[in-house]
Amino acid sequence: MLVFLNDFRVHGDEAEFETAFSSTSDYFRQQPGFVRHRLVRSISEPSCYVNIAEWTDQESFERALRNPAFQEHAVALRKLAASEPRLCAEVMSRAVG
Amino acid sequence: MLVFLNDFRVHGDEAEFETAFSSTSDYFRQQPGFVRHRLVRSISEPSCYVNIAEWTDQESFERALRNPAFQEHAVALRKLAASEPRLCAEVMSRAVG
């Protein structure tokens, strides 16, 4: 399981960022290899968000980024926020009990 | 839903860190309010890990940190890694489809 973490520092309007991100999310969930994602927002720094996305594998993720249909989403997000992406592999996963 | 993100930069042995983290994970999953967690490791910087934990609420999470039983875990992890914690709230969560 590939976990893609992306830190966003929003310099534009935050509601506008969430709307643009929602549209990007609609794009990703239609791509092969996408599993799920969650957007979270820092409680102490509300202009900071983190997207936590799960993909079956790195190749599918990179294919979704290379797709020309992704470019309009990338441009819209870049206007509103600076991002710092990190690709990670799962080491441990546990639920309550 | 509270999402607790903790960035770890390991300066000690990584296998030892994972063992210490596994023991900390065993502690947390017995605490009221814990839902699940996942430890991921950066692909490009293997000494960097991120713990992504879900809690029902902030009060439960803080109670688990104040519990004296947590202190031995905190000490063990601090010997092996520097950490940068962030408390976040969930904004959006979507699965494939």
N, CA and C atoms of all chains as a GROMACS GRO file, in nm:
protein
  582
    1MET      N    1   0.084  -0.121   0.000
    1MET     CA    2   0.000   0.000   0.000
    1MET      C    3   0.088   0.126   0.000
    2LEU      N    4   0.062   0.212  -0.098
    2LEU     CA    5   0.134   0.339  -0.107
    2LEU      C    6   0.052   0.447  -0.036
    3VAL      N    7   0.117   0.524   0.050
    3VAL     CA    8   0.048   0.635   0.116
    3VAL      C    9   0.113   0.765   0.071
    4PHE      N   10   0.033   0.849   0.008
    4PHE     CA   11   0.083   0.976  -0.044
    4PHE      C   12   0.036   1.086   0.051
    5LEU      N   13   0.135   1.154   0.113
    5LEU     CA   14   0.103   1.265   0.204
    5LEU      C   15   0.139   1.394   0.132
    6ASN      N   16   0.048   1.489   0.136
    6ASN     CA   17   0.078   1.617   0.074
    6ASN      C   18   0.040   1.730   0.170
    7ASP      N   19   0.140   1.805   0.215
    7ASP     CA   20   0.118   1.919   0.304
    7ASP      C   21   0.087   2.042   0.221
    8PHE      N   22  -0.022   2.109   0.251
    8PHE     CA   23  -0.059   2.232   0.180
    8PHE      C   24  -0.056   2.349   0.278
    9ARG      N   25   0.010   2.456   0.236
    9ARG     CA   26   0.000   2.581   0.312
    9ARG      C   27  -0.078   2.677   0.222
   10VAL      N   28  -0.200   2.709   0.262
   10VAL     CA   29  -0.288   2.789   0.179
   10VAL      C   30  -0.257   2.937   0.196
   11HIS      N   31  -0.230   3.004   0.083
   11HIS     CA   32  -0.210   3.149   0.090
   11HIS      C   33  -0.331   3.223   0.032
   12GLY      N   34  -0.417   3.148  -0.036
   12GLY     CA   35  -0.540   3.208  -0.088
   12GLY      C   36  -0.654   3.189   0.012
   13ASP      N   37  -0.775   3.199  -0.038
   13ASP     CA   38  -0.893   3.181   0.046
   13ASP      C   39  -0.911   3.032   0.080
   14GLU      N   40  -0.936   3.001   0.206
   14GLU     CA   41  -0.942   2.861   0.247
   14GLU      C   42  -1.065   2.787   0.194
   15ALA      N   43  -1.178   2.857   0.190
   15ALA     CA   44  -1.300   2.794   0.136
   15ALA      C   45  -1.279   2.762  -0.013
   16GLU      N   46  -1.213   2.853  -0.082
   16GLU     CA   47  -1.185   2.832  -0.224
   16GLU      C   48  -1.090   2.712  -0.243
   17PHE      N   49  -0.992   2.702  -0.155
   17PHE     CA   50  -0.900   2.587  -0.160
   17PHE      C   51  -0.977   2.457  -0.141
   18GLU      N   52  -1.066   2.454  -0.043
   18GLU     CA   53  -1.142   2.330  -0.017
   18GLU      C   54  -1.229   2.292  -0.137
   19THR      N   55  -1.285   2.393  -0.204
   19THR     CA   56  -1.366   2.367  -0.324
   19THR      C   57  -1.278   2.310  -0.436
   20ALA      N   58  -1.161   2.373  -0.457
   20ALA     CA   59  -1.069   2.325  -0.562
   20ALA      C   60  -1.020   2.184  -0.528
   21PHE      N   61  -0.997   2.160  -0.399
   21PHE     CA   62  -0.948   2.028  -0.360
   21PHE      C   63  -1.056   1.921  -0.381
   22SER      N   64  -1.178   1.958  -0.355
   22SER     CA   65  -1.291   1.867  -0.374
   22SER      C   66  -1.301   1.824  -0.521
   23SER      N   67  -1.276   1.918  -0.610
   23SER     CA   68  -1.280   1.886  -0.753
   23SER      C   69  -1.162   1.795  -0.791
   24THR      N   70  -1.045   1.820  -0.732
   24THR     CA   71  -0.928   1.733  -0.754
   24THR      C   72  -0.957   1.592  -0.702
   25SER      N   73  -1.021   1.586  -0.587
   25SER     CA   74  -1.058   1.458  -0.526
   25SER      C   75  -1.150   1.379  -0.620
   26ASP      N   76  -1.246   1.450  -0.683
   26ASP     CA   77  -1.336   1.384  -0.780
   26ASP      C   78  -1.257   1.324  -0.896
   27TYR      N   79  -1.153   1.397  -0.938
   27TYR     CA   80  -1.068   1.344  -1.045
   27TYR      C   81  -0.997   1.216  -1.000
   28PHE      N   82  -0.932   1.224  -0.883
   28PHE     CA   83  -0.850   1.110  -0.838
   28PHE      C   84  -0.932   0.984  -0.816
   29ARG      N   85  -1.050   0.999  -0.758
   29ARG     CA   86  -1.125   0.876  -0.725
   29ARG      C   87  -1.175   0.802  -0.847
   30GLN      N   88  -1.160   0.861  -0.963
   30GLN     CA   89  -1.196   0.789  -1.085
   30GLN      C   90  -1.074   0.723  -1.151
   31GLN      N   91  -0.956   0.740  -1.091
   31GLN     CA   92  -0.835   0.685  -1.153
   31GLN      C   93  -0.804   0.544  -1.101
   32PRO      N   94  -0.759   0.454  -1.191
   32PRO     CA   95  -0.725   0.318  -1.147
   32PRO      C   96  -0.614   0.322  -1.041
   33GLY      N   97  -0.630   0.244  -0.936
   33GLY     CA   98  -0.528   0.237  -0.832
   33GLY      C   99  -0.558   0.324  -0.712
   34PHE      N  100  -0.651   0.419  -0.727
   34PHE     CA  101  -0.688   0.503  -0.613
   34PHE      C  102  -0.770   0.420  -0.514
   35VAL      N  103  -0.741   0.432  -0.385
   35VAL     CA  104  -0.817   0.357  -0.284
   35VAL      C  105  -0.905   0.452  -0.202
   36ARG      N  106  -0.844   0.549  -0.136
   36ARG     CA  107  -0.921   0.650  -0.061
   36ARG      C  108  -0.829   0.766  -0.025
   37HIS      N  109  -0.888   0.876   0.016
   37HIS     CA  110  -0.808   0.987   0.066
   37HIS      C  111  -0.885   1.059   0.175
   38ARG      N  112  -0.811   1.137   0.248
   38ARG     CA  113  -0.869   1.216   0.355
   38ARG      C  114  -0.793   1.349   0.358
   39LEU      N  115  -0.868   1.458   0.361
   39LEU     CA  116  -0.806   1.590   0.376
   39LEU      C  117  -0.828   1.633   0.520
   40VAL      N  118  -0.719   1.667   0.589
   40VAL     CA  119  -0.730   1.714   0.728
   40VAL      C  120  -0.671   1.854   0.739
   41ARG      N  121  -0.714   1.926   0.844
   41ARG     CA  122  -0.673   2.066   0.860
   41ARG      C  123  -0.616   2.084   0.999
   42SER      N  124  -0.500   2.149   1.007
   42SER     CA  125  -0.436   2.170   1.137
   42SER      C  126  -0.526   2.255   1.227
   43ILE      N  127  -0.538   2.213   1.352
   43ILE     CA  128  -0.621   2.288   1.448
   43ILE      C  129  -0.550   2.416   1.490
   44SER      N  130  -0.418   2.412   1.511
   44SER     CA  131  -0.347   2.532   1.557
   44SER      C  132  -0.308   2.624   1.442
   45GLU      N  133  -0.297   2.571   1.319
   45GLU     CA  134  -0.262   2.655   1.202
   45GLU      C  135  -0.362   2.627   1.091
   46PRO      N  136  -0.477   2.696   1.094
   46PRO     CA  137  -0.588   2.660   1.002
   46PRO      C  138  -0.557   2.682   0.854
   47SER      N  139  -0.445   2.747   0.821
   47SER     CA  140  -0.411   2.759   0.679
   47SER      C  141  -0.331   2.636   0.631
   48CYS      N  142  -0.303   2.543   0.723
   48CYS     CA  143  -0.228   2.421   0.686
   48CYS      C  144  -0.320   2.300   0.679
   49TYR      N  145  -0.313   2.232   0.565
   49TYR     CA  146  -0.392   2.112   0.541
   49TYR      C  147  -0.296   1.999   0.506
   50VAL      N  148  -0.341   1.876   0.527
   50VAL     CA  149  -0.264   1.761   0.479
   50VAL      C  150  -0.361   1.667   0.406
   51ASN      N  151  -0.324   1.628   0.286
   51ASN     CA  152  -0.399   1.524   0.218
   51ASN      C  153  -0.328   1.392   0.242
   52ILE      N  154  -0.406   1.291   0.284
   52ILE     CA  155  -0.352   1.158   0.310
   52ILE      C  156  -0.424   1.064   0.213
   53ALA      N  157  -0.352   1.019   0.112
   53ALA     CA  158  -0.417   0.938   0.008
   53ALA      C  159  -0.355   0.799   0.001
   54GLU      N  160  -0.439   0.700  -0.022
   54GLU     CA  161  -0.392   0.562  -0.037
   54GLU      C  162  -0.409   0.519  -0.182
   55TRP      N  163  -0.304   0.459  -0.234
   55TRP     CA  164  -0.306   0.404  -0.370
   55TRP      C  165  -0.255   0.261  -0.363
   56THR      N  166  -0.303   0.180  -0.457
   56THR     CA  167  -0.259   0.039  -0.456
   56THR      C  168  -0.110   0.028  -0.485
   57ASP      N  169  -0.056   0.119  -0.570
   57ASP     CA  170   0.084   0.110  -0.611
   57ASP      C  171   0.130   0.243  -0.670
   58GLN      N  172   0.263   0.261  -0.673
   58GLN     CA  173   0.323   0.387  -0.716
   58GLN      C  174   0.300   0.415  -0.865
   59GLU      N  175   0.300   0.310  -0.946
   59GLU     CA  176   0.283   0.329  -1.091
   59GLU      C  177   0.145   0.390  -1.122
   60SER      N  178   0.040   0.339  -1.056
   60SER     CA  179  -0.095   0.392  -1.077
   60SER      C  180  -0.101   0.538  -1.035
   61PHE      N  181  -0.040   0.569  -0.922
   61PHE     CA  182  -0.039   0.706  -0.872
   61PHE      C  183   0.030   0.799  -0.973
   62GLU      N  184   0.146   0.758  -1.022
   62GLU     CA  185   0.220   0.843  -1.116
   62GLU      C  186   0.147   0.857  -1.249
   63ARG      N  187   0.076   0.753  -1.290
   63ARG     CA  188  -0.001   0.760  -1.413
   63ARG      C  189  -0.113   0.864  -1.398
   64ALA      N  190  -0.176   0.868  -1.281
   64ALA     CA  191  -0.284   0.966  -1.256
   64ALA      C  192  -0.229   1.109  -1.260
   65LEU      N  193  -0.105   1.129  -1.215
   65LEU     CA  194  -0.044   1.262  -1.216
   65LEU      C  195  -0.004   1.304  -1.358
   66ARG      N  196   0.036   1.208  -1.439
   66ARG     CA  197   0.080   1.238  -1.576
   66ARG      C  198  -0.038   1.266  -1.670
   67ASN      N  199  -0.156   1.216  -1.634
   67ASN     CA  200  -0.276   1.232  -1.718
   67ASN      C  201  -0.301   1.382  -1.745
   68PRO      N  202  -0.315   1.421  -1.872
   68PRO     CA  203  -0.337   1.562  -1.902
   68PRO      C  204  -0.458   1.621  -1.828
   69ALA      N  205  -0.558   1.539  -1.799
   69ALA     CA  206  -0.677   1.587  -1.727
   69ALA      C  207  -0.644   1.635  -1.585
   70PHE      N  208  -0.530   1.591  -1.533
   70PHE     CA  209  -0.491   1.636  -1.398
   70PHE      C  210  -0.438   1.779  -1.398
   71GLN      N  211  -0.386   1.824  -1.511
   71GLN     CA  212  -0.313   1.952  -1.512
   71GLN      C  213  -0.398   2.072  -1.468
   72GLU      N  214  -0.526   2.074  -1.507
   72GLU     CA  215  -0.609   2.189  -1.466
   72GLU      C  216  -0.627   2.191  -1.313
   73HIS      N  217  -0.631   2.072  -1.251
   73HIS     CA  218  -0.643   2.065  -1.104
   73HIS      C  219  -0.514   2.114  -1.039
   74ALA      N  220  -0.401   2.071  -1.096
   74ALA     CA  221  -0.272   2.113  -1.040
   74ALA      C  222  -0.258   2.264  -1.047
   75VAL      N  223  -0.297   2.323  -1.158
   75VAL     CA  224  -0.287   2.468  -1.176
   75VAL      C  225  -0.377   2.540  -1.075
   76ALA      N  226  -0.501   2.493  -1.060
   76ALA     CA  227  -0.596   2.557  -0.967
   76ALA      C  228  -0.545   2.552  -0.823
   77LEU      N  229  -0.488   2.438  -0.783
   77LEU     CA  230  -0.439   2.425  -0.645
   77LEU      C  231  -0.314   2.510  -0.622
   78ARG      N  232  -0.226   2.515  -0.723
   78ARG     CA  233  -0.102   2.593  -0.708
   78ARG      C  234  -0.131   2.742  -0.689
   79LYS      N  235  -0.243   2.789  -0.744
   79LYS     CA  236  -0.280   2.931  -0.727
   79LYS      C  237  -0.316   2.963  -0.582
   80LEU      N  238  -0.360   2.860  -0.510
   80LEU     CA  239  -0.414   2.882  -0.376
   80LEU      C  240  -0.324   2.835  -0.263
   81ALA      N  241  -0.226   2.748  -0.295
   81ALA     CA  242  -0.148   2.687  -0.187
   81ALA      C  243  -0.013   2.638  -0.238
   82ALA      N  244   0.084   2.638  -0.145
   82ALA     CA  245   0.214   2.574  -0.173
   82ALA      C  246   0.204   2.432  -0.116
   83SER      N  247   0.264   2.335  -0.186
   83SER     CA  248   0.250   2.198  -0.137
   83SER      C  249   0.384   2.129  -0.124
   84GLU      N  250   0.387   2.033  -0.034
   84GLU     CA  251   0.509   1.955  -0.006
   84GLU      C  252   0.471   1.808  -0.002
   85PRO      N  253   0.490   1.738  -0.113
   85PRO     CA  254   0.445   1.598  -0.123
   85PRO      C  255   0.549   1.498  -0.073
   86ARG      N  256   0.498   1.387  -0.019
   86ARG     CA  257   0.585   1.278   0.027
   86ARG      C  258   0.521   1.144  -0.005
   87LEU      N  259   0.596   1.058  -0.068
   87LEU     CA  260   0.548   0.922  -0.094
   87LEU      C  261   0.599   0.829   0.016
   88CYS      N  262   0.507   0.752   0.073
   88CYS     CA  263   0.543   0.666   0.186
   88CYS      C  264   0.491   0.523   0.166
   89ALA      N  265   0.553   0.432   0.237
   89ALA     CA  266   0.506   0.294   0.238
   89ALA      C  267   0.452   0.264   0.378
   90GLU      N  268   0.348   0.183   0.385
   90GLU     CA  269   0.290   0.149   0.515
   90GLU      C  270   0.381   0.052   0.590
   91VAL      N  271   0.404   0.080   0.718
   91VAL     CA  272   0.489  -0.007   0.800
   91VAL      C  273   0.404  -0.085   0.899
   92MET      N  274   0.298  -0.023   0.950
   92MET     CA  275   0.218  -0.081   1.059
   92MET      C  276   0.080  -0.018   1.055
   93SER      N  277  -0.023  -0.096   1.078
   93SER     CA  278  -0.159  -0.043   1.077
   93SER      C  279  -0.241  -0.120   1.180
   94ARG      N  280  -0.298  -0.050   1.276
   94ARG     CA  281  -0.372  -0.119   1.382
   94ARG      C  282  -0.496  -0.043   1.422
   95ALA      N  283  -0.601  -0.116   1.455
   95ALA     CA  284  -0.724  -0.054   1.500
   95ALA      C  285  -0.742  -0.083   1.650
   96VAL      N  286  -0.844  -0.025   1.707
   96VAL     CA  287  -0.874  -0.038   1.850
   96VAL      C  288  -0.889  -0.186   1.890
   97GLY      N  289  -0.851  -0.218   2.014
   97GLY     CA  290  -0.878  -0.353   2.068
   97GLY      C  291  -0.754  -0.425   2.109
   98MET      N  292  -1.402   1.383   1.407
   98MET     CA  293  -1.288   1.291   1.413
   98MET      C  294  -1.158   1.372   1.423
   99LEU      N  295  -1.077   1.338   1.522
   99LEU     CA  296  -0.947   1.402   1.540
   99LEU      C  297  -0.841   1.317   1.470
  100VAL      N  298  -0.756   1.381   1.391
  100VAL     CA  299  -0.646   1.310   1.326
  100VAL      C  300  -0.516   1.367   1.380
  101PHE      N  301  -0.439   1.280   1.442
  101PHE     CA  302  -0.313   1.320   1.501
  101PHE      C  303  -0.200   1.272   1.410
  102LEU      N  304  -0.125   1.369   1.355
  102LEU     CA  305  -0.012   1.336   1.268
  102LEU      C  306   0.117   1.362   1.346
  103ASN      N  307   0.207   1.268   1.343
  103ASN     CA  308   0.334   1.288   1.411
  103ASN      C  309   0.448   1.248   1.318
  104ASP      N  310   0.529   1.347   1.280
  104ASP     CA  311   0.646   1.324   1.196
  104ASP      C  312   0.764   1.282   1.283
  105PHE      N  313   0.826   1.170   1.250
  105PHE     CA  314   0.944   1.125   1.324
  105PHE      C  315   1.066   1.126   1.233
  106ARG      N  316   1.174   1.185   1.282
  106ARG     CA  317   1.302   1.173   1.213
  106ARG      C  318   1.390   1.086   1.303
  107VAL      N  319   1.418   0.965   1.256
  107VAL     CA  320   1.489   0.868   1.339
  107VAL      C  321   1.639   0.893   1.331
  108HIS      N  322   1.703   0.911   1.447
  108HIS     CA  323   1.850   0.924   1.448
  108HIS      C  324   1.913   0.797   1.504
  109GLY      N  325   1.832   0.713   1.564
  109GLY     CA  326   1.882   0.584   1.613
  109GLY      C  327   1.862   0.476   1.507
  110ASP      N  328   1.864   0.353   1.554
  110ASP     CA  329   1.843   0.240   1.463
  110ASP      C  330   1.696   0.230   1.422
  111GLU      N  331   1.671   0.212   1.292
  111GLU     CA  332   1.531   0.216   1.246
  111GLU      C  333   1.450   0.094   1.289
  112ALA      N  334   1.513  -0.023   1.292
  112ALA     CA  335   1.442  -0.143   1.337
  112ALA      C  336   1.404  -0.128   1.485
  113GLU      N  337   1.496  -0.068   1.562
  113GLU     CA  338   1.470  -0.046   1.704
  113GLU      C  339   1.355   0.055   1.722
  114PHE      N  340   1.352   0.156   1.637
  114PHE     CA  341   1.243   0.254   1.641
  114PHE      C  342   1.110   0.185   1.614
  115GLU      N  343   1.107   0.100   1.513
  115GLU     CA  344   0.981   0.032   1.478
  115GLU      C  345   0.933  -0.058   1.593
  116THR      N  346   1.028  -0.122   1.659
  116THR     CA  347   0.991  -0.207   1.775
  116THR      C  348   0.936  -0.121   1.888
  117ALA      N  349   1.002  -0.008   1.917
  117ALA     CA  350   0.955   0.081   2.024
  117ALA      C  351   0.818   0.139   1.987
  118PHE      N  352   0.800   0.169   1.858
  118PHE     CA  353   0.673   0.226   1.816
  118PHE      C  354   0.561   0.123   1.828
  119SER      N  355   0.593  -0.001   1.798
  119SER     CA  356   0.495  -0.107   1.808
  119SER      C  357   0.445  -0.122   1.952
  120SER      N  358   0.536  -0.107   2.045
  120SER     CA  359   0.499  -0.115   2.186
  120SER      C  360   0.412   0.006   2.226
  121THR      N  361   0.444   0.125   2.172
  121THR     CA  362   0.362   0.244   2.198
  121THR      C  363   0.222   0.225   2.139
  122SER      N  364   0.218   0.166   2.020
  122SER     CA  365   0.092   0.138   1.952
  122SER      C  366   0.005   0.046   2.039
  123ASP      N  367   0.067  -0.056   2.101
  123ASP     CA  368  -0.008  -0.146   2.190
  123ASP      C  369  -0.067  -0.069   2.308
  124TYR      N  370   0.008   0.029   2.358
  124TYR     CA  371  -0.045   0.111   2.466
  124TYR      C  372  -0.167   0.192   2.418
  125PHE      N  373  -0.153   0.262   2.305
  125PHE     CA  374  -0.260   0.352   2.260
  125PHE      C  375  -0.390   0.278   2.228
  126ARG      N  376  -0.377   0.161   2.165
  126ARG     CA  377  -0.501   0.095   2.124
  126ARG      C  378  -0.583   0.042   2.240
  127GLN      N  379  -0.527   0.048   2.360
  127GLN     CA  380  -0.607   0.011   2.478
  127GLN      C  381  -0.670   0.133   2.546
  128GLN      N  382  -0.645   0.252   2.492
  128GLN     CA  383  -0.697   0.373   2.557
  128GLN      C  384  -0.833   0.413   2.500
  129PRO      N  385  -0.926   0.460   2.588
  129PRO     CA  386  -1.058   0.503   2.540
  129PRO      C  387  -1.044   0.617   2.440
  130GLY      N  388  -1.117   0.609   2.330
  130GLY     CA  389  -1.116   0.716   2.231
  130GLY      C  390  -1.024   0.687   2.112
  131PHE      N  391  -0.934   0.589   2.128
  131PHE     CA  392  -0.847   0.552   2.015
  131PHE      C  393  -0.930   0.478   1.910
  132VAL      N  394  -0.910   0.511   1.782
  132VAL     CA  395  -0.985   0.444   1.676
  132VAL      C  396  -0.890   0.355   1.594
  133ARG      N  397  -0.787   0.415   1.538
  133ARG     CA  398  -0.688   0.336   1.462
  133ARG      C  399  -0.566   0.423   1.435
  134HIS      N  400  -0.458   0.360   1.394
  134HIS     CA  401  -0.341   0.436   1.352
  134HIS      C  402  -0.268   0.359   1.244
  135ARG      N  403  -0.183   0.434   1.177
  135ARG     CA  404  -0.101   0.376   1.071
  135ARG      C  405   0.036   0.444   1.077
  136LEU      N  406   0.141   0.364   1.075
  136LEU     CA  407   0.277   0.420   1.069
  136LEU      C  408   0.325   0.402   0.926
  137VAL      N  409   0.368   0.512   0.863
  137VAL     CA  410   0.420   0.505   0.726
  137VAL      C  411   0.564   0.556   0.725
  138ARG      N  412   0.636   0.516   0.622
  138ARG     CA  413   0.779   0.549   0.613
  138ARG      C  414   0.806   0.612   0.477
  139SER      N  415   0.877   0.723   0.477
  139SER     CA  416   0.907   0.792   0.352
  139SER      C  417   0.991   0.702   0.261
  140ILE      N  418   0.955   0.698   0.133
  140ILE     CA  419   1.030   0.615   0.037
  140ILE      C  420   1.164   0.681   0.003
  141SER      N  421   1.166   0.814  -0.010
  141SER     CA  422   1.290   0.881  -0.049
  141SER      C  423   1.381   0.911   0.071
  142GLU      N  424   1.322   0.919   0.193
  142GLU     CA  425   1.403   0.944   0.314
  142GLU      C  426   1.365   0.841   0.419
  143PRO      N  427   1.428   0.722   0.413
  143PRO     CA  428   1.384   0.611   0.498
  143PRO      C  429   1.400   0.634   0.649
  144SER      N  430   1.468   0.741   0.690
  144SER     CA  431   1.475   0.768   0.834
  144SER      C  432   1.355   0.853   0.880
  145CYS      N  433   1.267   0.888   0.787
  145CYS     CA  434   1.148   0.968   0.821
  145CYS      C  435   1.022   0.882   0.819
  146TYR      N  436   0.951   0.887   0.930
  146TYR     CA  437   0.825   0.814   0.946
  146TYR      C  438   0.714   0.914   0.981
  147VAL      N  439   0.592   0.877   0.953
  147VAL     CA  440   0.479   0.958   0.998
  147VAL      C  441   0.377   0.863   1.061
  148ASN      N  442   0.334   0.897   1.182
  148ASN     CA  443   0.223   0.823   1.241
  148ASN      C  444   0.095   0.902   1.215
  149ILE      N  445  -0.006   0.832   1.166
  149ILE     CA  446  -0.135   0.893   1.136
  149ILE      C  447  -0.236   0.822   1.227
  150ALA      N  448  -0.284   0.892   1.330
  150ALA     CA  449  -0.373   0.827   1.426
  150ALA      C  450  -0.508   0.895   1.431
  151GLU      N  451  -0.612   0.815   1.445
  151GLU     CA  452  -0.748   0.870   1.457
  151GLU      C  453  -0.798   0.848   1.599
  152TRP      N  454  -0.856   0.954   1.654
  152TRP     CA  455  -0.916   0.949   1.787
  152TRP      C  456  -1.056   1.006   1.776
  153THR      N  457  -1.144   0.959   1.864
  153THR     CA  458  -1.282   1.011   1.859
  153THR      C  459  -1.285   1.160   1.894
  154ASP      N  460  -1.198   1.202   1.985
  154ASP     CA  461  -1.201   1.342   2.032
  154ASP      C  462  -1.069   1.379   2.099
  155GLN      N  463  -1.045   1.509   2.107
  155GLN     CA  464  -0.918   1.561   2.158
  155GLN      C  465  -0.898   1.531   2.307
  156GLU      N  466  -1.006   1.532   2.384
  156GLU     CA  467  -0.994   1.509   2.529
  156GLU      C  468  -0.942   1.367   2.556
  157SER      N  469  -0.995   1.271   2.483
  157SER     CA  470  -0.949   1.132   2.502
  157SER      C  471  -0.801   1.119   2.466
  158PHE      N  472  -0.762   1.183   2.356
  158PHE     CA  473  -0.623   1.178   2.312
  158PHE      C  474  -0.531   1.238   2.419
  159GLU      N  475  -0.570   1.354   2.473
  159GLU     CA  476  -0.485   1.420   2.574
  159GLU      C  477  -0.480   1.340   2.704
  160ARG      N  478  -0.590   1.274   2.736
  160ARG     CA  479  -0.591   1.190   2.857
  160ARG      C  480  -0.492   1.074   2.840
  161ALA      N  481  -0.486   1.018   2.721
  161ALA     CA  482  -0.393   0.907   2.695
  161ALA      C  483  -0.247   0.953   2.707
  162LEU      N  484  -0.220   1.078   2.667
  162LEU     CA  485  -0.082   1.130   2.678
  162LEU      C  486  -0.044   1.162   2.823
  163ARG      N  487  -0.143   1.204   2.902
  163ARG     CA  488  -0.117   1.240   3.043
  163ARG      C  489  -0.100   1.117   3.132
  164ASN      N  490  -0.153   1.004   3.089
  164ASN     CA  491  -0.147   0.881   3.167
  164ASN      C  492   0.000   0.847   3.199
  165PRO      N  493   0.033   0.826   3.328
  165PRO     CA  494   0.172   0.795   3.363
  165PRO      C  495   0.227   0.674   3.286
  166ALA      N  496   0.140   0.580   3.248
  166ALA     CA  497   0.186   0.461   3.174
  166ALA      C  498   0.242   0.499   3.037
  167PHE      N  499   0.206   0.617   2.986
  167PHE     CA  500   0.258   0.659   2.855
  167PHE      C  501   0.404   0.704   2.862
  168GLN      N  502   0.447   0.748   2.980
  168GLN     CA  503   0.578   0.814   2.991
  168GLN      C  504   0.695   0.726   2.948
  169GLU      N  505   0.689   0.597   2.980
  169GLU     CA  506   0.801   0.510   2.941
  169GLU      C  507   0.810   0.497   2.788
  170HIS      N  508   0.692   0.502   2.720
  170HIS     CA  509   0.692   0.496   2.574
  170HIS      C  510   0.752   0.625   2.516
  171ALA      N  511   0.711   0.738   2.575
  171ALA     CA  512   0.760   0.868   2.528
  171ALA      C  513   0.913   0.874   2.541
  172VAL      N  514   0.964   0.827   2.652
  172VAL     CA  515   1.109   0.829   2.677
  172VAL      C  516   1.181   0.739   2.576
  173ALA      N  517   1.127   0.620   2.553
  173ALA     CA  518   1.190   0.525   2.459
  173ALA      C  519   1.195   0.583   2.318
  174LEU      N  520   1.083   0.646   2.275
  174LEU     CA  521   1.080   0.702   2.138
  174LEU      C  522   1.173   0.822   2.126
  175ARG      N  523   1.178   0.906   2.229
  175ARG     CA  524   1.263   1.026   2.224
  175ARG      C  525   1.411   0.991   2.211
  176LYS      N  526   1.449   0.874   2.264
  176LYS     CA  527   1.589   0.831   2.252
  176LYS      C  528   1.626   0.800   2.108
  177LEU      N  529   1.526   0.764   2.027
  177LEU     CA  530   1.551   0.715   1.892
  177LEU      C  531   1.514   0.813   1.781
  178ALA      N  532   1.429   0.912   1.813
  178ALA     CA  533   1.377   0.999   1.707
  178ALA      C  534   1.333   1.134   1.761
  179ALA      N  535   1.341   1.235   1.673
  179ALA     CA  536   1.283   1.366   1.704
  179ALA      C  537   1.144   1.366   1.642
  180SER      N  538   1.046   1.427   1.710
  180SER     CA  539   0.911   1.422   1.655
  180SER      C  540   0.849   1.560   1.645
  181GLU      N  541   0.757   1.572   1.549
  181GLU     CA  542   0.689   1.698   1.524
  181GLU      C  543   0.539   1.668   1.512
  182PRO      N  544   0.466   1.686   1.622
  182PRO     CA  545   0.324   1.648   1.623
  182PRO      C  546   0.231   1.758   1.573
  183ARG      N  547   0.121   1.717   1.512
  183ARG     CA  548   0.018   1.810   1.465
  183ARG      C  549  -0.121   1.753   1.489
  184LEU      N  550  -0.205   1.828   1.553
  184LEU     CA  551  -0.345   1.786   1.571
  184LEU      C  552  -0.429   1.845   1.459
  185CYS      N  553  -0.509   1.762   1.395
  185CYS     CA  554  -0.588   1.806   1.280
  185CYS      C  555  -0.732   1.760   1.293
  186ALA      N  556  -0.818   1.830   1.221
  186ALA     CA  557  -0.958   1.790   1.211
  186ALA      C  558  -0.983   1.743   1.068
  187GLU      N  559  -1.069   1.644   1.053
  187GLU     CA  560  -1.100   1.594   0.919
  187GLU      C  561  -1.190   1.692   0.844
  188VAL      N  562  -1.155   1.722   0.719
  188VAL     CA  563  -1.233   1.814   0.637
  188VAL      C  564  -1.312   1.736   0.531
  189MET      N  565  -1.252   1.630   0.478
  189MET     CA  566  -1.309   1.559   0.364
  189MET      C  567  -1.253   1.416   0.366
  190SER      N  568  -1.335   1.320   0.332
  190SER     CA  569  -1.289   1.181   0.328
  190SER      C  570  -1.366   1.108   0.220
  191ARG      N  571  -1.294   1.053   0.123
  191ARG     CA  572  -1.362   0.985   0.012
  191ARG      C  573  -1.289   0.859  -0.030
  192ALA      N  574  -1.368   0.761  -0.071
  192ALA     CA  575  -1.311   0.636  -0.120
  192ALA      C  576  -1.333   0.626  -0.270
  193VAL      N  577  -1.275   0.524  -0.328
  193VAL     CA  578  -1.283   0.502  -0.472
  193VAL      C  579  -1.430   0.497  -0.520
  194GLY      N  580  -1.454   0.542  -0.644
  194GLY     CA  581  -1.589   0.526  -0.702
  194GLY      C  582  -1.648   0.657  -0.749
   0.00000   0.00000   0.00000
